[in-house]
């Protein structure tokens, strides 16, 4: 007899029991979204208020912070707040590691999607994904134990150098770039490949002239995401880069990045002191850079859609 | 109802997270555990202590806290690290009951704290064993660290370039080494690491490296501790005041210590800890010091 009840009546019944239906699902999902958004906004506000205190309360000049090479915030007589060497160091390791990881990552993606999709993906994908699971302190320790002595004896310098930092970072960002590049390449419609083959193009010509240009916005997104990861990495870099506060002049010079200086000094300074505030300012700078990276990604991915 | 519960849990966790996210906006989180511990204290020694700060002192305090909790089962003590600066800030804000520090609170411009010196730690310059020297004049040590001497052969060692391994600018160990071993000279730029174990590893692996370490890290032959002006870096020489590079390990309370804080600090100063854990972990007992030092760094005979 139940079937004789009209649909409308049944619908009303389920609406009454709202905790079991549409509304509840909506609430949960909205709640999740609101939490994520408010957490991000809270972090941004907190970092911004802490970060600007050096400039508003402690009277540090923003120009000095961004352009001076002299760093000595703990000096009671004449504190110096020039963060330029760290900014340069951060950008140097980020771009250099992307320079290594981007060709490797995109090459691996092409291998997995175009050259050997069946067995290549089965082997390479887990190998690459394994790299994600290794904690950064382990990368740092391997770098310190193996890479630094290797660079010192075979290439030169102290071993603690931009070069070591860039090698460690490029391995760390490789999974990010490879995974996103693989997704980009495999989401290309098959008609592109078939059309190219039909015109008589070889496989390599198809990859170079058709597939890579078509996937380019997403490939660039992959690289920028990798760079964002490299820019924010602290622990592994700290162990191999040497943390020297001078401006690096070559790849073999020891250097420092914004993140390594923050992690080295944060625990030893007291909250609210000028030395502590300037570290927050550096944190704010990292956040601004990460916003810039995200804007760049949005711009790149909106440029061309397939 | 069963299904309702199943979905109620994530919803509850979600609302908890909102509260936590809201707290993150200000410094209000720091004050939350203060009230709880103060009110739970009673006369028969129960309650909760939260201690944070100096990573150098953390192992000693953690070991002592464990013993203390065995003796007083109703007491719960939590020992965190975080660094001297963190310890001092948190205790002065009331976020923790005791803040551990390698440096005097006055050095970090923090007042209103009660100082308890629980141990002494000696430090000295440590070099790569292949350099081949064991003793250095203080004047030469200063020249090495300020970059005026750049090769060990000038001091009778191997023909190796000198590599400095420093601590971060705000490090307490660095401040003490600069003050008492380098007479306040500003060291030249060098490799900088914050963890003593990493510093030791770098010195032992890098040819011609020199850094500074607490005595407790100088237990094996992987690095060579240097005598300064012929005075060996030993516990006896620190206690008699002959070896100048040492520091107190402080445990600060805000204002006067409460019953439980006092009981634990007394335990730290008891013979049991001072001659047991303190010496075992490579620190020196405060009671055996024949000299004392004030916050300005003036050393006097006791």
Interface residues (C-beta under 8 A of the other chain):
Chain A: X19 X20 X24 X27 X28 X31 X32 X34 X35 X38 X39 X42 X43 X45 X46 X71 X72 X73 X74 X75 X144 X148 X149 X152 X158 X159 X160 X238 X239 X242 X243 X244 X245 X246 X254 X256 X261 X263 X264 X265 X266 X267 X268 X269 X270 X271 X272 X273 X275 X276
Chain B: X3 X4 X7 X10 X11 X14 X15 X17 X18 X21 X22 X24 X25 X26 X27 X55 X81 X82 X83 X84 X85 X86 X88 X89 X92 X93 X108 X109 X110 X163 X168 X169 X170 X171 X172 X175 X186 X189 X190 X191 X192 X193 X194 X198 X201 X202 X205 X206
